[in-house]
Amino acid sequence: MYLVGKINVISALPEKFKRLNDIACNLWWSWNPEAIDLYREIDLDLWEKLGKNPVRFLQEVSQKKLHSKLNDAEFMKRLDDVVSAFDSYMTEKNTWFSRTYPESTHKAIAYFSAEYGLNEVLPIYSGGLGVLSGDHCKAASDLGLPFTAIGLFYKQGYFSQRINAEGWQQTCFNDLNVSQLPILPAQDSNGKQVQINITFAGRTVYAQVWKVQVGRINLYLIDTDVQQNSPGDRALTSRLYGGDQETRIQQEIFLGIGGIRVLDALGIHASVYHMNEGHSSFMGLELIRKLITEKNINFQEAKKVVENSAIFTTHTPVPAGNDVFPLYMMDKYFGDFWGQLGLSRHDFLDLGLKKAEDQNFNMTVLALTLAGRKNGVSELHGAVSRDIFSDVWPEVPKNDIPITHVTNGIHTLTWLSPKIKALYDKYLDKDWKSKIYESSTFENIDNIPDEELWETHRELKIKLIEFVRARLKQQKLANGESMEAVRQIDSFLDPDALTIGFARRFATYKRANLIFRNLARIQKILNDPEKPMQIIFAGKAHPADGPAHEVIKNINDIARQEGFYGKVILLENYNMTVARNLVQGVDVWMNNPRRPLEASGTSGQKVCINGIINFSILDGWWCEGYNGENGWVIGDETEFDNENSQDNIDSESIYDTLENIIVPLYYNVNEKGIPEEWIRIMKNTIKSLTWNYSTDRMVKEYTERMYLPAIKGSAIVSADNFSLAKQLSAFEQQMKANWSQVQIYAEKSASSLKDYKSDSGHDIYLTAYAKLGAIEPSNILVEVYYGSLSNGSIVNAQAMEMKLENRADDGSYKYSINLKIEDGGEYAYTFRVIPRNPNFINSFDTGLIRWVE
Ligand SMILES: *Cc1c(COP(=O)(O)O)cnc(C)c1O
């Protein structure tokens, strides 16, 4: 048939339902189940059919359904309640931030991330990093931070995953339709949609900007799909991690440099710039360029300003997670840029080279170089990051590498099942939601009767099983499997059986198929007639990661074998919807990465709040979260050089713990059929972990340790026409110019270690001499650096400032200290000199350090 034209009819909303549209356009609804319930109740089928997307729902809902609800007094009352909850959230003046830091409420914190996982309707995330950014934004809104987020609008999002009949992953992309999403044009002060442009590689590329409202904060998304651009440039931002390196560098130019231009166009003057992962680190270069051209200061001075306002969070110790660009590509895209910074090509490239001879410009190194405050995402990951990036500060001991950590968390209300939330509402303080970050909030978890918690958990598990079966049916139908095979799915998964969940990106270090290393042994565990077990898997593989595709295929093949069929389930298209169902409905959440490659991991945090128990490698957050009574561990803290033996030992540990501890405990029920001991661990999980691994705790920590010092620091260095920035820059230049004259030596330069014997707690008097050349003693710090002696080197090192005694005739300075060591043992010490300036963010940022030679 020949179609003459297309007509789009948008449902007219009765006046009383207009506010439902305001709510649909603000992702606030996504963590407020009472709001979601309203849409569901108007037309559940349509709600599900349209992918639980309220914007689209209101466009397509029938007038009849809407009008029938108008006469439903009970519904209208709840609509009123939701609207007033939304309004009071949006206009609340008494937030945690405004209460605690009233003097900073007019400041602006800008947050940059390549992906955001806010809700499934907006699939512009690939996995944990994106979900973390989304959760960070939601918590920033809840806590009332003056916060603006910047990202890219991927019109085709991240890929959807299909797993074909042979078990191979297939990818597909769909166009998102802006008019059907909670996205609005970002407007400038004249009401026009904000546009930016960037000139690189001999052409100018344009972009428009969209706004996503996330509660009280806005996320701005940059989109190059505009008329002025060539077809190639229009597609530049269309896919997340979809293109080649050339696409990637251009996307990152738009994210970093474009992001700053978006803030300018919107009139947002940020004091803090948070780079969430290195994708956005070109931003620091743009900030410096602007300072140089607008404020008439030089590169070094501008860099001091940027160091004070920029924060960098690194998210992965896996090399593939760190973006690098070949130098010829840097020449192509930045050939016109370094001149504007007053830098030579060499000095410019040096900002992003891990080592001088490196052939790749490393975005993580650039971020580490430009940001004054830097962190990993768990305690262990902080340490690992200090190690892998230690060559950015070659002489600085690993412990002193200026990278700290802020452990990740999750947005509690996003991942909490409404049913468990109802229990919290019933048994915790009324205002528990406004103090999620406090441990005392969850102390009353023990008041929930075991029966009630267990019954709720069981309902959630049944809901999950129904969800999984429905999805599996679609999966099998799409693969053309027989009706018989589809019908069999109804007998898959037993609500009474111990159910393990395993879902995350299928990167090989996550070892998704580790539990199948000894097939006979796991088969026996799964098929115990009295105490059966079942496992649900889900996850996407990066399209270019061949070995990860093999892992999917392997699990798929096992799931089809006798003894595993119906008990090992591989669900396709892991996304936030699948994640939400899994983290609310399984019994145990398993995670077995190759330590220490899991920077934090967050899915295990999502399960805790629902009373689901972790069974994991002591890696990432679980290293900190596990307390002996709130879950189980796989293996121990040993790290192996040999992957094969690590896999053997860890898989043995999985089997042993399942057989001896987890399975028996789950089936150890009292006369009412309730596993009391199990429930005790569920409650310990909620009590000990919910508050600490929430983004409320995390964002509070970022605020206190990073954002506020950056607000303060950037104001101080910029005041009086950047006088302190200039001073600091001059100081640093002077130190660098004269540092070669600095020497430090012990009183008698002994060729072997000086041998002191001392009783515990007694003072040990140590002296050192420093030659400083043109440098004033007030500008340096002399320290004794000491710690236990192990294999000829110092471990668990500590440093203490030494006192200047006097100046000797030869011009050297004498320093001394009375060192007290309490614990007996063998110790060693040495001395060092570092620059000292009270306005340094970190004493080691200059990289200057002199040791006794
Ligand atoms: C939470 C989440 C992740 C991250 O899980 P990890 O345990 O950190 O690997 C990845 N993908 C989705 C869809 C998630 O919801």
PDBQT file of the ligand as one rigid body, heavy atoms in Angstrom, charges set to zero:
ROOT
HETATM    1  C1  LIG A 901      25.260  -2.439  38.510  1.00  0.00    +0.000 C 
HETATM    2  C2  LIG A 901      25.394  -2.787  37.096  1.00  0.00    +0.000 A 
HETATM    3  C3  LIG A 901      26.639  -3.125  36.569  1.00  0.00    +0.000 A 
HETATM    4  C4  LIG A 901      27.885  -3.157  37.407  1.00  0.00    +0.000 C 
HETATM    5  O1  LIG A 901      28.018  -4.380  38.063  1.00  0.00    +0.000 OA
HETATM    6  P1  LIG A 901      29.419  -4.857  38.643  1.00  0.00    +0.000 P 
HETATM    7  O2  LIG A 901      29.111  -5.792  39.690  1.00  0.00    +0.000 OA
HETATM    8  O3  LIG A 901      30.075  -3.620  39.168  1.00  0.00    +0.000 OA
HETATM    9  O4  LIG A 901      30.166  -5.444  37.519  1.00  0.00    +0.000 OA
HETATM   10  C5  LIG A 901      26.724  -3.442  35.233  1.00  0.00    +0.000 A 
HETATM   11  N1  LIG A 901      25.638  -3.435  34.446  1.00  0.00    +0.000 NA
HETATM   12  C6  LIG A 901      24.417  -3.124  34.917  1.00  0.00    +0.000 A 
HETATM   13  C7  LIG A 901      23.259  -3.140  34.002  1.00  0.00    +0.000 C 
HETATM   14  C8  LIG A 901      24.254  -2.788  36.263  1.00  0.00    +0.000 A 
HETATM   15  O5  LIG A 901      23.039  -2.474  36.713  1.00  0.00    +0.000 OA
ENDROOT
TORSDOF 0
